[in-house]
């Protein structure tokens, strides 16, 4: 990861080129940002990554536009910012910028589907995350994959290995007693469940490093000889921890890091022979693609998940997959297919807990409240795709209200409560009801201050900004705009 600046200058530019960077200039002009605003966003994202040495100003932005090449992690930060601005993946190369050399083990998502390589990559990536995040290197050598570059490698999840999955443990190792006792293995699994509960309560920013550290410990155990049954359980534990590390990274805005963890989690789930867990990981990847404005990729991923777990997933898991399918169809702009997927999610959820199969802990979050929240967001997304359609907004309103009501009674899922309050606020904006929207956003602000989630903070800021644009003369909107700036800090450091 050479080329990362360590001096106080922050931007670490190489010698200037003599020709303006027309590609960067084009994206910059279309963004509508000023040079100062772009500089502030770069600094904020750098602090989220732990790169506190980054200190960008308008003059540096001007020099980049004039052709200077910033060093890592600036190109990756710019790519992330423009991707989020335009709702599609904008690569570093699209900005006319150069990236640092990437080793095959770090770059990309097309990785070997084999147990030893999966363990080695998990160990390498989690160790690098733990060691380098505090020095500002986290994510600087990663890029987001999308389209065929993402979908085609993930399709290999369904290809059986020559000897089945997971790979057999050598006979000598299988006969050797494991140093890991069954009570210790049980404790590892219960610790993973505890981390998941903390994330739901407090957001991804509070315990991310602890999850990554636990993942690294599990990879150490996987590098020791283990009986086949123990190895499967350890791979399953590694898959759950890697998915959770990815989810927490996504929650605090570290998108390339999140995608890498998701990919590694899917590899580990394949080694564990756990297709429902693999489907769940793919659903997390699908959600990230929706967030990044890639609903077609999201739909491909969720269909891959549904096909892979069609015979093994519980009704609760299948209902969650249908709800995510609906989100993808909504963002593509297919109301008929979206409504069908919503109905399938509702119908399948009725069988949750009645199909004789116990639900794994990782799907326990998908409650009636979550089902209503997902389906309401699908209708809300349809409303935006259809040009702020009042019809779809009216479909979203009662379903979102039910989700808010249920989450208000659930102290264990405060982040989801905040996100659904914000979702309901956006529905009221679509219905041109600024006072009701402001009341809900104010409640969301109180919850947001208790959780460490950049995703919550960003959605709340965007909602209040939208209210200010459309209803800036409403007293409640003006008050909340001032209150948001005073009470919710613009930066949230990922930990």
N, C-alpha and C positions, 0 to 999 in steps of 0.2 A: 504494500500500500504506500509506495513511495510517492513523494510529491506533495504530501500534506503539509501545509505551513505550520511552523511552530513559533514563529515570531509574533509579535504583538500587532503587526499590520493587519492580520486577519484575512485579507483577500488573497494574498500570496500570488500575485500575477507573475506570469512569465514575461519575457521581453515582448513589447508590443509589436503587432503586425502593422503594416502601413495602410491596409485597406479596411474600411469599416466592415463590421460584421452585419451584413444585410439580413441574414437569417434571424439572428437575435433581434435586430431592429424591427423586423416585420412582426414577430410575436409580441414584442414590447408595445408597438403602436396599437395593435389590435386589442391588447389587454386593457387599455385605458388607464393604466397606472402612470403615476408620475415617477421620476427617477427616485425621489425621496421615499415614496411609498414602496417601491421595489426594494430599496436598500433596507427599509425597516422590516419588511417581510423576510428578507434573507437573514437579517440578524436574529429575528425571532425564531425562525426555523433552526438556525445554527444553535441557539441556546437550548432548544428542545432536544437536539442531538447531543448536547454536552460539549459542543465546540465553542467554548466561551472566548476563545482567542479571536473569533471572527468579529470584525468591526467594520462594516461596510457603510459608505456614505454616497451622496449623489455624484461626487467626482469619480469614484470608482465605477459606478454604474455607467457613467459617460465614457470612461476609458474602455469598458467592455464593449460598448456599442461601437466605439472607434476601432476595435479590432484586437485589444489585448485579451490574452487567454488567462482566465483565473484558474488557479489550481484547486484540486479537490480540498474540501467537499463542495465548493461553490457550484461547479457545473451540475452536480446531482441535486443540490438544493434548488437551483433555477429550474431544472427539468421537473421536479416535483411541484413547484409553485405554478408553473405554466400548465402542467397537466391538470391540476385542480381548477385553475382558472377557466380552462376551455372544456373541461369535462371529457378529456380523452388523453391517452398517453402521449406525451411529448418527450421524445428521447433527447439525450444530451447532444447527439449528432444533429438532430433537427434544429438545434439552436446555434449550429456552427461552432460548437465547442469541442474540445478534446477531452478524453477521459484518460485516467491513469490505467496502466496495464493491469489486467485482471487475470488471476490464475484460474484455470478451469474449475477448481474446487470452489471458488467463490462466485464466479460470474455465471449468470444464466440459471435456468431451471432444468435443463436437459441433463439429468444426472443418472449414473448407473443404478439399475434396480437390483441391488444385491446387498445382502446383510452386512458384510464387513465394511463395504464402502459407505453404507448409510450410517453406521456407527461412527466411522472416521469423520464423515462430514458433519454430523451432529456435534461431535466433540470439538472439531476445529471451529465451527461457527459459533457455538455457545461460548467457547473459551475466548475467542476474539471479541465477542460482544461484551463479556465481563471485563476483559482487560483493557479494551480500547475505547469503550463508550465514554469513560470519564475524561479521555484525552481528545474527544471530538472526532474520532475516526469512524464512529458507528454509521454504517450505511454508505460511507463515502465511496466504496468500491462496488456498490450494487446498482443494478438498474432494474426497472420494472419490465417484466415480460408481458406481452399481450398478443392477442390474435393467435395464429398458428404456432408461433414460437412458444406459447404457453399451453395451448390446448393439446397439441400433438404429443408432447412428452407426458402430459397427465393421462392421456388415453392408455398409455402403457401400464397404468395401474391395474388394468383388468387382464393383462397378459399373464398367464400362469408361468411361474418359474419352472425350470426343468425338473426340479425335485419337489415342487409344491412350495407352499409358503407357510412358515418361514423355512429357510434352508436348514437341513438337518444338522444337529450338533454331532461332531465326530464321536464315534463310540467310546473312546477313552474318556473324553470329557463328560459324556452322558453317565458313565459309571462313577465318576469322581463326585464325592459329596460337595455341594455348593457351600461356599463360605457365607452365603446369604440365607438366613433362616426364613422360614415361612412367616413368622411374626414380623420380621423386618420387612419382608416384601409386602405384607398387609399394611404396614405403617407407611411405606412409600406410596401406596395407592390411596390411602386415606389422606395423606398430606397433599396429594394432587387435588383431591376433592375440596380440601380446605382452601387451597390457593384459588380454585375456581369460585368459591363462595366469596372470598375477599374481593376478587375482581368485580363480581356482580354488585357488591355493596359499595365499594370504594373507587372503582374505576381502574384502568390499566396502569396509571402512573404511580401507584403506591407500592406494588410488590413485584414489578416486572423483573428486577434484577434477582430477586429471591427465586422466582420461577426459573430463570435462565440458569442460576446456580444449581438448583435441584436437577434440572435437565442434564447439566454437565456431570453431576454425580452419577446419574443413571447410566450415562454413556460409559463412564469408567467401569461400572459393573458389567456392562455388556461386552467390554473388552476382555473380561475374565472368562474362563470356561464355565459354562452354566448348563445344567440339564435342560432338555428341550422345553419342558413345561415352564420352567423358570424363565428361560430366554423369551418365550412368547409373552409372558406377563411383563417382563422388563421392556420389550419392544412396545407393548401396548401403553405402558406407563410413559415411555419416551415420546410416543406419538401424542398422547394427551397433553404432556407438558410442552412439547414443541408447538402444538396447536394453540395452547393457552398463551405461550410466549408470543406467537404470531398475532393472536387476538389483542393482547395488551399493546403490542407495538403498533398495530392498526389503530387502536383507541387513542394513542398519544401522538399519532401523525407520522410514524416512521414506516411509510408504505413499502419501500423496497425490503427493509428488514422483515416486515410482517410476511410478505410474500415468500421470502426465503424460508422462514420457519414453517409456513403452511406446506410448502413443497416437501421439506424434510419430514414433517409430520406424516404426510401421505406415504412417503417411503417406509417409515417406521410402522405405520398401520398395515401396510402390505406384508411386512415381515412378521407381524403379529397374527396375520390371517384374519384380521377383523374388518370385514367389509362395511358394516354399519358405521364404525368409527371413521373409516376412509370417506364414506359418504358425508359424514358430518364435517370433516376437514374440507372437502370440496365445497360444501355449502358456505363455509367461512370465506373461502377463496372467491366464491360467487358474489357474496356480499361486498367484498372489497372491490370487485370489478364494477358493481353497480355504483359504488361510491366514486370510482374513478371515471365514470361515464362510459363504461364498456358493457352495456347490457347484453349485447350479442355474445360476448365471451362469458358473461355470467350465466346465460341460458345454456350454453354448451357445457359448462361445468356442472350445473345442476342436473341436466339430463344425464350426464356421465355418472353423477352420484346416484340418481334414481335407478339407472340401469344396473349399476354395480351392487346395490343393496336391495334389489327388488324382492329377493326371496328371504332375506335375513333380517331386515330392519323391523323394529316394532312399529306399531301404529303411530305412536307419538313422533318417532323419527320421520316416518313417511309424511305425516301431516306437516312437519316443519319443512320438508323438502318441497311439498306442494306450495306452501306459503312463499318460499323463496322463488319458486318458479313463477308465481304470480307477480312478484316484485320485478323480475326480469321482463316478463311480458308487458307489464305496465310501462316500464322505461323504454321499451322498444316501440310502444304505442299501439299495442294490440289489445283493445278492450275486451273483445269476445274471449280470447284465450286467457286473458288475465282473470276474468270473472269465472271461467271454468275452473282454473287452478285454485281460486279462492274457495269455490264450492267443494272441491276435492279436499282441500285442507280442512274445512269445517266438518265434512262428513267423516273423514278418516280420524280426526281428533276425537270424535265421539267414541271410537273403539279403544282409545288410549287406556291402558291398564286392564282391558278386558280380553286381550288376545292371548293371555296365558304366559307371555314372555315378560320377565322383569326388565324395566328400562334401565340402561346404564346411567351412571351419574351425570355424564356430560350432556344428556338431553333433558335432564330434570328441569332446566330453566324454561322449557317450552310449555308454559302453562296456558290456561285460558286467557290470561292477561296478554301474554306474548302473542298468542294466536290472533287476538283482536288487534293488537298493535301492528303486527305485520300486515294483516289484511287491510287495515285502515290506511297504512302508508302506501299500499298498492293503489288504492283508490285515489289517495292524495297525489301520488306520482302521475297517475293517469290524468288528473285534472291539470297539472302543469304541462304535461306533454301535449294535451289537447288545447292549449292556449288559455289556461285558467278557467276551465270548464266548470260552471256552477253545478251541473248535473253530477259530475264525479265528486265534487266537493261535498255535495249533499249526501252522497253514498258514504263518504269517509266519515262524516261528522258523528253519527250515532255509534259507529264501531270504535272510533278513536275515543269517544267519551267513555265507552265501556272499559276500554283498556286503561284509561287514566283512573277511573273509579277503582278498578281492581289493583292497580299498582300502588295507589295511595294507601292501601291496606297491607302492603308487602314491604317490610323494612329490609328484606334481604336483596332487593333488586332496585336500589335507588337510582342507578344510572339509567335503567330502562324507564323508570318513572319520569326522570327528567326528560329523556328523549321523547316520550309520548306527550308530556306537557307541551314541549316545543312543537311536536307534530300537530297537536290540537290548535296551538296558536297559529300555525301556518294555514290550517283549514279555515279558521275565522278570518284570516287575511284574504283568502280566496273568496270568502263570502262577504267581504268588505264590511267587517265588523271589528274595527281597530280596538275599541275598548275591551271587548271580550278577549281579543288576542293579547293585548297588553297585560290583562289580569293573569292569564295563563303563563305568559313569558316571565312575569314577575315571580310566580310560584316556582318556575323552572330555575330562575336565578338563585333562589334560596337553596335549592337542591344542588345546583351546580357548584356552589361554594363548598359543598361537603365532599364532593367526589373529585378524583384526579383524572379527568377525562378531557383531553383536548377536542375530541369529537363532540362532546356535549357543548363545550365552550364555543367551538366554531359554529355549530348549528344555531346556537342561541344568538351569537353576534349577527349571523346572516339573517335570521328572522327579524331581529330588531332593526337591522339596516333596511330590510325590505319594508318594514312598517314605517320607518322614517321617510323613505323615498315616496311612498304612496299616501301617507297620512301624517306628514310632518307637522301640520298645523293643529293636530289633536293634542290636547294638553297631556293626556296620559302617555302618549307615545313620546313626547318630548321629555317628560319626566323619566321614563324608563331608559331612554337613550343616555341621559346624564348618569342615572344610577348604575347602569351597566358599566360605563367607563370608570366609575369610581370604585365599584365593588368587585368586578371580575377582572383580574390582571390579564394583560394581553399575552403573557408568556406562561408556559407551563413546561417545566423541565421533565423529560422522560427519565425514569429511574428503573 
